[in-house]
Amino acid sequence: MSGWTYLFLAILSEILASSALKASQGFSRFLPSLVVVGGYGLAFYFLSLSLKTVPLSLAYAVWAGVGTAALPPRGGSASPWWRWGWFSSAWRTRGEWA
């Protein structure tokens, strides 16, 4: 497989793991916690395989950028504002500081 294929698999694994973070409830639920640990493990494994052909700076930039951009539509932990209702409380807190 090409390095870009491994990078794509790393991104998918990271998205899956990040999406399961909230469901793990602080690692107190077994199955979502297993998805988090396994997903991040696979993500770093596939990332390491992709680094055989893809330069580190490019691989990390693509991995982080695509992973971050893909989480809001999935409702992962990086986008709590619409799925978990944290946006309004964060906005209120910001208003209290101003």
Kinemage of the C-alpha trace (Angstrom):
@kinemage 1
@onewidth
@group {chain A} dominant
@subgroup {mainchain}
@vectorlist {calphas} color= white
{ca met a 1} P 0.000 0.000 0.000
{ca ser a 2} L 1.096 3.552 -0.554
{ca gly a 3} L 1.960 5.974 2.230
{ca trp a 4} L -1.111 8.036 1.393
{ca thr a 5} L -3.343 4.996 1.882
{ca tyr a 6} L -1.829 4.426 5.315
{ca leu a 7} L -2.305 8.106 6.110
{ca phe a 8} L -5.975 7.867 5.081
{ca leu a 9} L -6.414 4.842 7.382
{ca ala a 10} L -4.703 6.759 10.207
{ca ile a 11} L -7.130 9.636 9.729
{ca leu a 12} L -10.157 7.328 9.752
{ca ser a 13} L -8.912 5.608 12.916
{ca glu a 14} L -8.338 8.942 14.634
{ca ile a 15} L -11.813 10.193 13.683
{ca leu a 16} L -13.375 7.001 15.044
{ca ala a 17} L -11.443 7.253 18.314
{ca ser a 18} L -12.168 10.961 18.783
{ca ser a 19} L -15.853 10.401 18.110
{ca ala a 20} L -15.982 7.785 20.876
{ca leu a 21} L -14.310 9.955 23.533
{ca lys a 22} L -17.497 11.524 24.888
{ca ala a 23} L -19.345 8.202 24.796
{ca ser a 24} L -16.636 6.628 26.971
{ca gln a 25} L -17.723 8.971 29.812
{ca gly a 26} L -14.234 9.400 31.230
{ca phe a 27} L -13.276 5.816 30.345
{ca ser a 28} L -15.973 4.462 32.652
{ca arg a 29} L -17.794 2.593 29.854
{ca phe a 30} L -15.891 -0.392 28.505
{ca leu a 31} L -16.842 -0.618 24.821
{ca pro a 32} L -16.442 3.074 23.931
{ca ser a 33} L -13.193 3.148 25.916
{ca leu a 34} L -11.957 0.175 23.928
{ca val a 35} L -12.828 2.009 20.697
{ca val a 36} L -10.877 5.072 21.884
{ca val a 37} L -7.738 3.167 22.869
{ca gly a 38} L -7.826 0.863 19.843
{ca gly a 39} L -8.616 3.685 17.438
{ca tyr a 40} L -5.749 5.885 18.623
{ca gly a 41} L -3.423 2.877 18.615
{ca leu a 42} L -4.327 2.110 15.018
{ca ala a 43} L -4.073 5.776 14.076
{ca phe a 44} L -0.489 6.044 15.298
{ca tyr a 45} L 0.405 2.671 13.796
{ca phe a 46} L -0.884 3.666 10.358
{ca leu a 47} L 0.699 7.104 10.704
{ca ser a 48} L 4.062 5.474 11.381
{ca leu a 49} L 3.665 3.298 8.286
{ca ser a 50} L 2.817 6.307 6.150
{ca leu a 51} L 6.006 8.063 7.294
{ca lys a 52} L 8.082 5.590 5.291
{ca thr a 53} L 7.166 7.489 2.117
{ca val a 54} L 5.351 10.680 3.130
{ca pro a 55} L 7.438 13.456 4.770
{ca leu a 56} L 6.664 13.966 8.466
{ca ser a 57} L 5.684 17.637 8.169
{ca leu a 58} L 3.264 16.933 5.321
{ca ala a 59} L 1.807 13.779 6.901
{ca tyr a 60} L 1.193 15.462 10.246
{ca ala a 61} L -0.320 18.565 8.655
{ca val a 62} L -2.733 16.485 6.569
{ca trp a 63} L -3.533 14.128 9.453
{ca ala a 64} L -4.261 16.911 11.921
{ca gly a 65} L -6.085 19.134 9.426
{ca val a 66} L -8.353 16.498 7.928
{ca gly a 67} L -9.025 14.912 11.310
{ca thr a 68} L -10.011 18.241 12.825
{ca ala a 69} L -12.122 19.268 9.861
{ca ala a 70} L -13.913 15.912 9.751
{ca leu a 71} L -14.941 15.854 13.404
{ca pro a 72} L -17.582 18.609 13.459
{ca pro a 73} L -19.852 16.848 10.921
{ca arg a 74} L -19.406 13.583 12.861
{ca gly a 75} L -20.171 15.235 16.185
{ca gly a 76} L -16.944 14.149 17.784
{ca ser a 77} L -15.364 15.559 20.881
{ca ala a 78} L -13.788 18.382 18.881
{ca ser a 79} L -17.227 19.812 18.110
{ca pro a 80} L -19.166 19.735 21.380
{ca trp a 81} L -21.015 22.937 20.564
{ca trp a 82} L -23.833 21.327 18.613
{ca arg a 83} L -24.003 17.781 19.898
{ca trp a 84} L -23.333 18.161 23.594
{ca gly a 85} L -24.682 21.687 24.189
{ca trp a 86} L -21.443 23.203 25.463
{ca phe a 87} L -21.380 26.148 23.086
{ca ser a 88} L -23.962 28.174 24.948
{ca ser a 89} L -22.270 27.674 28.325
{ca ala a 90} L -18.849 28.545 26.853
{ca trp a 91} L -20.345 31.666 25.299
{ca arg a 92} L -21.928 32.677 28.601
{ca thr a 93} L -18.629 32.138 30.401
{ca arg a 94} L -16.832 34.273 27.852
{ca gly a 95} L -19.463 36.980 28.370
{ca glu a 96} L -18.890 36.914 32.121
{ca trp a 97} L -15.173 37.505 31.624
{ca ala a 98} L -15.674 40.452 29.261
